[in-house]
């Protein structure tokens, strides 16, 4: 019989899965868990098949190039519709949101978990969680009535001082119903989500690691930089992907503040642009059968884009084995 290093008998090899006791309750739970996983895969596959089938019906009748046509007229003769503008607007607005929200969210999470006194940290964490539950339409109304008017001053300032970058050059007169405004609004919307998840990750850092660093003479920032951030890197990436998923698929808030137009322009301060979700919400009711198939085709592109982003994030997380919670 095999023995351990301290001469104690090794546990017998039964061939069962780790943690399995052979009890009826364990078998039922294992079956339910496995069935839930299989059901999820079936649902995802069904969605993919449905989107692909309906998209193929539209693409077979599309007279324009799906990627280079800057127009959306499925009811025309001939019918044309492209997704280049929608893909550009969705990606650009989401990137702006991530660039603004993620650093701020990480800072807030670090402040709540490691800097703020307990009397302040608890209510601040509650407010952040509460903001995550605010409906999208509320953010949209607030953005249209408050954010759009007040961002015009910021747009003019950016044009004066950063207009030489071309990206922040404002060449059209109009209110701030642009992709930049959409990006700022999306940043505000995903900020609570990224903050909440990051805060919980930072709270899981082993206390002994932080105390050991402090005992060696490290400052508070050095403890954060050397112990907290490396441990929570995968968790922050996961939180960022959750926020990015909401930014990519946001509908009502974007439709409320954006002035849609099928024009691709790197002048992010100019009114105009469009996103997949906003275009589907705006044109689904008035679309004919071909138009709805075309909208479903654009939804398929968004579906694939989301899968690619999540897959890339999963690959990044898989390289950080020290945070086991992100790899579960």
C-alpha positions in Angstrom: 0.0 0.0 0.0 1.3 3.5 -0.9 2.3 5.6 2.1 2.7 9.4 2.6 6.0 11.0 3.7 5.1 10.8 7.4 4.5 7.0 7.1 0.7 7.5 7.4 -1.4 5.3 5.0 -2.4 7.1 1.9 -6.2 7.5 1.2 -7.5 4.7 -1.0 -8.0 5.3 -4.7 -11.6 4.9 -5.5 -11.8 6.3 -9.1 -14.4 8.9 -8.1 -14.2 12.6 -8.9 -12.6 14.8 -6.2 -15.2 15.7 -3.6 -17.7 13.1 -4.8 -19.1 11.0 -1.9 -21.5 8.8 -4.0 -24.5 10.1 -2.1 -27.8 10.7 -3.9 -27.7 14.4 -3.2 -24.3 14.8 -4.8 -25.4 12.8 -7.8 -28.4 15.0 -8.2 -26.4 18.2 -7.9 -23.8 16.9 -10.3 -26.5 16.1 -12.8 -28.2 19.5 -12.4 -24.9 21.3 -12.8 -23.9 19.4 -15.9 -27.4 19.8 -17.4 -27.3 23.6 -16.8 -24.0 23.8 -18.6 -25.3 21.8 -21.5 -28.5 23.9 -21.6 -26.4 27.1 -21.8 -24.4 25.7 -24.7 -27.6 24.7 -26.5 -29.2 28.2 -26.0 -26.0 29.9 -27.3 -25.9 27.5 -30.3 -29.6 28.1 -31.0 -29.1 31.9 -31.0 -26.2 31.6 -33.3 -28.1 29.4 -35.7 -31.1 31.7 -35.7 -29.0 34.8 -36.3 -27.0 33.1 -39.1 -30.1 31.9 -40.9 -31.9 35.2 -40.8 -28.8 37.1 -41.7 -28.2 34.8 -44.7 -31.7 35.8 -46.1 -30.8 39.4 -45.9 -27.2 39.1 -47.3 -28.5 37.1 -50.3 -30.5 40.2 -51.4 -28.1 42.9 -50.4 -26.9 44.9 -53.4 -24.3 46.8 -51.4 -21.1 45.7 -49.7 -21.9 44.7 -46.2 -18.6 46.2 -44.9 -18.0 49.2 -47.1 -21.5 50.5 -47.9 -22.3 53.7 -45.9 -26.0 53.5 -46.2 -29.0 51.6 -44.6 -31.9 51.3 -47.0 -33.3 47.7 -47.1 -36.6 49.0 -48.6 -34.8 50.6 -51.5 -34.6 49.4 -55.1 -32.1 47.8 -55.0 -31.9 47.2 -51.2 -28.5 48.2 -49.6 -27.3 48.1 -46.1 -23.9 48.2 -44.6 -22.5 47.8 -41.1 -19.2 49.7 -41.4 -20.6 52.8 -39.7 -22.3 50.8 -37.0 -19.2 48.7 -36.3 -17.1 51.9 -36.2 -19.4 53.7 -33.8 -19.9 50.7 -31.5 -16.1 50.0 -31.2 -15.1 53.7 -30.9 -17.7 54.6 -28.3 -16.9 51.5 -26.2 -13.1 52.2 -26.4 -13.8 55.8 -25.2 -15.9 54.4 -22.3 -13.2 51.9 -21.3 -10.4 54.4 -21.4 -12.3 56.8 -19.1 -14.0 54.3 -16.8 -11.5 51.6 -16.0 -8.8 53.8 -14.4 -11.3 55.7 -12.4 -13.1 52.5 -11.3 -9.8 50.9 -10.2 -9.0 54.0 -8.2 -12.4 54.1 -6.5 -12.1 50.4 -5.7 -8.7 50.8 -4.2 -9.9 53.8 -2.2 -12.8 51.9 -0.8 -10.9 48.7 0.0 -7.6 50.1 1.2 -7.7 53.8 2.0 -11.1 54.9 3.1 -12.1 54.6 6.8 -14.7 52.0 7.5 -17.4 54.6 8.3 -16.9 56.1 4.8 -16.1 52.9 2.9 -19.4 51.1 3.7 -21.8 53.9 2.5 -19.6 54.7 -0.5 -19.7 51.0 -1.6 -23.5 51.0 -1.1 -23.8 54.1 -3.4 -21.6 52.4 -6.1 -23.7 49.3 -6.0 -26.9 51.4 -6.2 -25.6 53.2 -9.3 -25.1 49.8 -11.0 -28.8 49.1 -10.6 -30.1 52.4 -12.3 -32.0 51.6 -15.5 -30.4 52.6 -18.8 -33.3 54.9 -19.8 -32.6 57.0 -16.7 -29.0 57.4 -17.7 -30.3 58.3 -21.2 -32.7 61.0 -20.0 -30.0 62.4 -17.7 -27.5 62.4 -20.6 -29.9 64.1 -23.0 -31.1 66.8 -20.5 -27.8 67.5 -18.6 -24.8 65.9 -20.2 -25.3 67.0 -23.8 -25.7 70.7 -23.0 -22.8 70.8 -20.5 -20.4 68.8 -22.7 -20.5 71.5 -25.4 -18.2 73.6 -23.4 -15.8 70.7 -23.0 -16.0 70.0 -26.7 -15.0 73.6 -27.5 -12.1 73.4 -25.0 -10.9 70.2 -26.6 -11.2 71.8 -30.0 -9.1 74.9 -28.9 -6.3 73.0 -27.2 -6.3 69.5 -28.8 -7.8 70.3 -32.2 -4.4 69.7 -33.8 -4.8 66.0 -33.1 -7.6 65.8 -35.8 -9.6 63.5 -33.5 -10.7 66.4 -31.2 -11.1 68.9 -34.0 -14.7 70.1 -34.2 -15.6 70.9 -37.8 -19.4 71.0 -37.6 -21.7 73.3 -35.7 -24.2 71.5 -33.4 -24.9 70.2 -29.9 -22.7 67.5 -28.4 -24.7 64.5 -29.7 -21.6 62.7 -30.9 -19.7 59.5 -30.3 -17.6 61.2 -27.7 -20.7 62.1 -25.7 -21.9 58.5 -26.0 -18.5 57.3 -24.8 -18.6 59.6 -21.8 -22.2 58.4 -20.9 -21.2 54.8 -21.3 -18.2 55.3 -19.1 -20.5 56.6 -16.4 -22.8 53.6 -16.8 -20.1 50.9 -16.6 -18.2 52.6 -13.9 -20.2 51.1 -11.0 -20.0 47.6 -12.5 -16.2 47.7 -12.9 -15.8 49.3 -9.5 -17.9 46.7 -7.6 -16.2 43.7 -9.1 -12.7 45.2 -8.7 -13.4 46.1 -5.1 -14.3 42.6 -4.2 -11.2 41.3 -6.0 -9.0 43.7 -4.0 -10.6 42.6 -0.8 -9.5 39.0 -1.5 -5.8 39.8 -1.4 -4.2 37.8 1.4 -3.8 40.0 4.4 -0.4 38.4 5.2 1.0 39.6 1.9 0.2 43.2 2.7 1.4 42.9 6.3 4.7 41.4 5.2 5.3 44.2 2.7 4.5 46.8 5.4 6.8 45.0 7.8 9.6 45.3 5.3 9.2 49.0 5.1 7.0 49.4 2.0 4.8 52.4 1.7 1.1 52.1 1.2 1.4 52.7 -2.5 4.2 50.2 -2.8 1.9 47.6 -1.1 -0.8 48.4 -3.6 1.7 48.2 -6.5 3.5 45.1 -5.5 0.9 43.0 -3.7 -2.7 44.2 -4.5 -2.5 45.0 -8.2 -0.6 41.9 -9.3 -3.0 39.7 -7.4 -6.1 41.4 -8.7 -5.1 41.9 -12.3 -7.2 39.1 -13.7 -10.1 40.2 -11.6 -9.8 43.7 -13.0 -9.7 42.3 -16.5 -12.9 40.3 -15.8 -14.6 43.4 -14.4 -13.5 45.4 -17.4 -15.0 42.8 -19.8 -18.3 42.9 -17.9 -18.3 46.7 -18.4 -17.3 46.4 -22.1 -20.1 43.9 -22.6 -22.6 46.4 -21.3 -21.1 49.2 -23.4 -21.2 47.2 -26.6 -24.8 46.3 -26.2 -26.3 49.5 -24.7 -29.4 50.6 -26.5 -31.7 53.2 -25.0 -29.1 55.5 -23.4 -27.2 55.7 -26.7 -30.4 56.2 -28.7 -31.4 59.1 -26.4 -28.2 61.1 -26.7 -26.8 60.3 -30.2 -27.7 62.0 -33.4 -27.5 59.0 -35.8 -26.0 59.3 -39.2 -24.3 56.9 -41.6 -21.0 58.7 -41.8 -17.6 57.5 -40.6 -15.5 60.3 -39.3 -12.5 60.5 -36.9 -13.7 63.9 -35.8 -15.3 62.4 -32.6 -16.7 65.8 -31.5 -18.9 66.2 -34.6 -22.6 65.2 -34.3 -23.4 61.8 -35.8 -22.5 58.2 -35.8 -24.3 55.0 -34.9 -24.1 51.8 -33.0 -25.6 48.3 -33.6 -27.9 48.4 -30.6 -29.1 51.9 -31.3 -29.8 51.2 -35.0 -31.7 48.1 -34.2 -33.9 49.8 -31.6 -34.5 52.8 -33.8 -35.5 51.0 -37.0 -36.9 47.6 -36.0 -40.6 48.7 -35.7 -40.7 50.5 -39.1 -38.7 47.9 -41.0 -40.2 45.4 -43.5 -39.3 41.8 -43.5 -36.0 42.3 -45.4 -35.2 45.2 -43.1 -35.6 43.1 -40.0 -33.4 40.4 -41.5 -30.8 43.1 -42.2 -31.1 44.3 -38.6 -30.6 40.7 -37.4 -27.6 40.5 -39.7 -26.1 43.5 -37.9 -27.0 41.8 -34.6 -25.0 38.7 -35.7 -22.0 40.9 -36.2 -22.4 42.3 -32.7 -22.8 38.8 -31.4 -19.6 37.6 -33.0 -17.8 40.8 -31.8 -18.9 40.1 -28.2 -17.7 36.5 -28.4 -14.3 37.6 -29.8 -13.9 40.2 -27.0 -14.8 37.7 -24.3 -12.6 35.0 -25.8 -9.6 37.4 -25.9 -10.3 38.3 -22.3 -10.5 34.7 -21.3 -7.1 34.0 -22.9 -5.6 36.9 -21.0 -7.1 35.7 -17.7 -5.9 32.2 -18.3 -2.3 33.4 -18.2 -2.7 34.7 -14.6 -3.0 31.4 -12.7 -2.4 33.0 -9.3 -6.0 34.3 -9.2 -7.9 31.1 -9.1 -11.3 32.8 -8.8 -11.0 34.2 -12.4 -10.2 30.8 -13.8 -12.9 28.8 -12.1 
